[in-house]
Amino acid sequence: MAWEAGSHRSVSRLETLSLGGVFIHTPEPAPVGSMINMLLDMPNGDVRARAIVRRVAPSKGMGIEFISMTPEDRARLNKQIQGMLNS
């Protein structure tokens, strides 16, 4: 997953994923309240979203909440999550 907060850009691994948000592993998490632009590379197509950092685990990562996503991106994300739950 690629993400950016202000001028900081990174590619990170995900720990958890839901329709509401995601936990991103990164040694340098953005501060709580930061706005994040993200790109999730999914097998059924890319998902772009805007999110906000809700919690930070120093040197481990950050929990973010999705705040904006197109209906098409939300549908791709939902399809991916349903596929993970059914496998």
Residue, then its C-alpha position, 0 to 999 in steps of 0.5 A: m500500500a502506498w500512502e502520503a501525509g503532507s510531503h512524506r510518502s511511503v509504501s507500507r504493509l497492512e496488518t488489518l483491513s476493514l471498510g472503516g480503515v486499516f492499520i499500517h505498519t511503518p516505523e515513522p507513523a504520521p501524527v494523530g489527526s494527520m490527513i492521509n492519501m492512500l492507494l491500495d493495490m488490490p487484485n481486483g483493482d486499485v482503491r484510492a482513499r482519503a483517511i485520517v490518523r486515529r491512533v499511533a503506535p510509536s515505531k510500529g504503525m498507525g490506525i487510520e479511518f477512511i473518510s472519503m472514497t468513491p463508490e467504485d473504490r468502496a465496492r472494490l474494497n468490499k469485494q476484496i474483504q468479502g473474498m478474504l472472509n470467504s477463503 
